[in-house]
Amino acid sequence: MYFNYDHLNFLYEPFPIGLAKPLMDKDTYRQFVDNWPDKKMFKSMPQLGNKFSLSQKFNSDEYHEFIKSNPLWRDFHSWIKSDDFVDGVMDALKSKNIDLGHKNRTMMQRVRKRTKNLVKGSLAPTGTKLKARFEFQMMPANGGHILPHTDTPQKIVTLVVSMMQPGEWDPAWGGATDLNMPKDITQSFNYLNRYDSFENMDVLNSFEFTENQAVIFVKTFNSWHSVQPMQAKGTTAMRKTLIINIEKPKGIVL
């Protein structure tokens, strides 16, 4: 268990979004920050704003090689892929009156389902089982941003975990996660996740970018969020975050 949700607090309008801080004990958090991957491994993603990504989807060979070669991240990767991680997040949400209908399974139930699939000649996982993955993400403090969007229909829950050394980030640079609402109310429904411009959005609330925290939110038809262009000058500093997604199996949209 790496994460602590004891201090998790939520807002409920216009969609469920909350903050868990502190997320980890100090020593564990510092180990993850100290073992952040090198920038040369990341892929530029200009179509989404001004950010860099390293994940099982983007630069996947480098991603898997880094995970494999780093014991800290290798163990963390195994935990994120486990039922325990998904169950823990869903239980934390449920404690805040956000019940997404997820049912925790005991080890015996998992074994029985696996055996049943084998008898049927299938190695496929349970049809509606949720899965998790994570992405290393960076944005330059000088102009980095993510355009307003609501996330793809496949996603259920997202955790945005801040990663920084003490004193590494100046709050004056920006970097907050903003909650958005389209100025034109007819554009508020965005289940399929089109991107929009900052000019078309109002900012309803913001979660400041600070160390050892996770912004946690539920994907909805109107879960508009963004990171506005950051304002640092003369620095190579990066806004580093670990993006963790809990998702539906492929092929299941609604």
N, C-alpha and C positions, 0 to 999 in steps of 0.2 A: 504494500500500500504506500504509494508515493504522495498522494494528494490528501489534503484535509479540507473537508467541506463544512467544518463546524461554524465558520464565520461567514457562510454564504448568505447573501441578502439579495432579494430580487425586486425589480420593477415589473409591472404587469401590463403596462400600456406604453406604446401601441402593440407590443409583443413581449413575451417573457424574456427578460435579460437580467443577469445578476453579476455580482462580483464576489469571488472567494479570495480573501487576503487576510493573513498569509496563506499561501497554498501549500508550501512545503516547509520542513524545518530548515533552518539557515544553512547548515552544513551540506545537506542534500542539494539544496538549490544552488549553492556555490559550485558544487561539483559539475552540475549540468551546464552552468554558465562557462566554467573553465574548459569544458570539453565541447564547446560549440564548433561545428565544422567550418573549414576554411572557405572564404568567399569564392575561390576559384571553382568550387564544386557546384555553385548555384547557377540556375538558368534565369536569364532576364525575361520578364513577363510584361512587356510594354502594352499589350492589348488590354490588360486589366488595370493599368495605372502606371506606377513607377515602382516596381518591386522585383525581388529575386526569390526564386523558389528552388528547394531541393526536396524531392519526395519520391515515392514509388511511381509517380506519374511523370515527373519532370526530372531529367537526369537520373533515371532510375538505377543505372549501373553504379554511378558514384554514390548514390543514396545507400544501396544495399551493401556496397563494399565498406562504406563508413560504419554502418550499423554492425556489420560482421566483425570489423576490426577493433571496435571500441566496446569493452565489456560493460561499461555503464549504460550506454545507449542500447546495447544488445539486450540487456535484462529489461530495460524500460520498454523496448519494442515488444518483447514477449508479454509484458503486463498489459500494454495497450491492446494487444490482440486477444487477450483473454476475456472470458465471460465475466470475471470478477471486476474488470474495469467498467464494462458497460453496466453491469448490475449496480455498481457503486454510484455512477453518475445518475442513473435512473432513480435510485433510492433517494439521493440528495435532492433531485427535482421533486419527487413525490412528497418529501418532507416540507416542501414549500408550496404544496397544493397544485403542483404541475404534474399530473398523472398522464403519461403518454401510452398507457396500456401495456407496458412491458412487464412480462412475467419472469421472475428469476427462476432458474432451474437448478435443482440439486445435482450433484455429481451423478447420482444413481439415475436420474431422469435423462441426463445427457448420454450415459452409457446405453440405456435402453433404446433411446432414439437412434444412436449410432448402430446398435445391433439390428434394429428393425430395418434400417436402410441397407445394411449388408445382406440381410435375408432377401430383400427385394432386388439385390444386385446393383444397388446404387451407392456411390460414395458421396453423393451430394449432401450438403448440410441441410438442416431444417429450413423449410421454404421462407419463413419470415424472420429468421435469425438476424439480429443487428450485428454489424461489424464496425470496427474502429480502425482508423489509420491516422498518422500524423505527418505533418509537413514542416520542414525548417523554412522560415520565411524571413527576409530582410528587406528593409526599405531605407534608402539614404536619408539622413536627417536634412539634407539639402534637396528639397523638392520631392521626396518620396511620398506616395499616396496610393490609395485604392479607391476607385470610383464607387459611387453608391450602387448597391445591388442587394439582393435578398437571399442568395445562395441557391444552389441547384435543388430540384425536387428530391434528389436521392438523399440529401442530408437531413438528419433529424435534429441533432444537437452539435454545436460547435463550442470548443474551448479555445480561447486566445490567451496563451500563457506568455507573459513578459519575461524576457531574458536579458539581464544587464548586470554589469559589475557595479559596485557601490560608486556613486558619483559619475558614472559613465554618461548619464542622460540628463540634459537640462530641460525641465518642463516648459521653458519658454520656446523651445523648438517645436512644440506641438506633439503629434503622435497619438492623440486620444482616439478611442473608438467612439464614433458619433452614431447616435440614433437619428435616423432621418424620416421625414414625411414629405412626399411630393407636394409641391405648392398647388398643383392641379390634382384635386382629389380623385379624378377619374383615372389617374395613373397609379393609385395606391395598390391595386391588385397586381402582383408581380410574382405569381407562384413559379413561373417558368424561368425567372431570373434574367431579365434583360438588365444591362447596365445603363446608367443615366449620368447626367452631368451634375456637378455640385450646384450650379446656378438654378437648377430646377428643384432643389431640395431646401427644406427648413431643417435646422438642427434642433431636435427636441431635448436631447440630453447628451452628455459625454462622460466617458470613463477615461480618466487620465492615465497615461502610460507611466506606470511606476513598477518597481521591482517586486518579484515574488507574488504575483497575483494571476488570477484567471478570470477573464470576462467570459461568461457562459450564457449562451442564448439558444432559443428554440427556433428552428426554421418555420416560418409561417408564410402566408400569402403576402404579408406586408412587413416582413422583417428587414426593412431597409436599413443599411448601415454602411459606414465608409470610414476612411482615414483621410482627412483633408491634407493638401500639400503642406509639408513641413517647412519651417522657416529658417533653418540653420544656414549660416554662411561660413565658408572657410573651414569646414570640418569634414572628415571622412567618416564620422560616426554613423552607425546603422541602428535603426529600430529593429531589434531582433525579437521574433516571436515564434513560439511553437504552436502551430495550428493543429488541433486535434478534432477530427470529425467522427461522429457516430452516424452510420448510414444504413439505409435499407439495402437489401440485396438487389443486384441488378435485375431489371425487368419489372420491379414493383415500384410503381410511381405514386399511386394514391393508397 
